[in-house]
Structure formats: C-alpha cells, structure tokens
Amino acid sequence: MSGEGMLPVIVRDNNVEKALRTFKRMNQRSGLSKELRKRRAYMKPSEKRQKKAAEAKGRLQKNLRKRFLKEGY
C-alpha cells in the first residue's frame, strides 16, 4: 500500500485538539473522506446518472435563488 493517502500532522506542545482540527481540515481539502464514502458501496450507472442530474438541478435552483435575491424579484 502506497503512502498517497497519508496526511502527516505534527503535534506541538501536546496540543492534540489543534492537530486534530488541522488533520480534519487537510482531510476535507484533499477529498479523501468523500472518496472513501463514494467507494463504500457499488452504485449502478443509472443511479449515478440520476444522482448527478439531481445535484445539477439543486445547483441550478440555488443559483436561481441567489440571482433572484440579488436582483430583487
């Protein structure tokens, strides 16, 4: 197993809480946890298409809401 997924975090002055926050931030930015969740179960191609379409629809609705609020409709 290669070290690609490793995110090294240094604990300074026994401040484990700060190191944990740093690790979580790095983990989120790298997208590692999202990838692991995605690979946890098999998703049929038709389900992938449906999910992708639903996400696109949600993004479109969010952008329309933002635009309407900005323009004052």
Secondary structure, 3 states (H helix, E strand, C coil): CCCCCCCCCCCCCCCHHHHHHHHHHHHHHHCHHHHHHHHCCCCCHHHHHHHHHHHHHHHHHHHHHHHHHHHCC
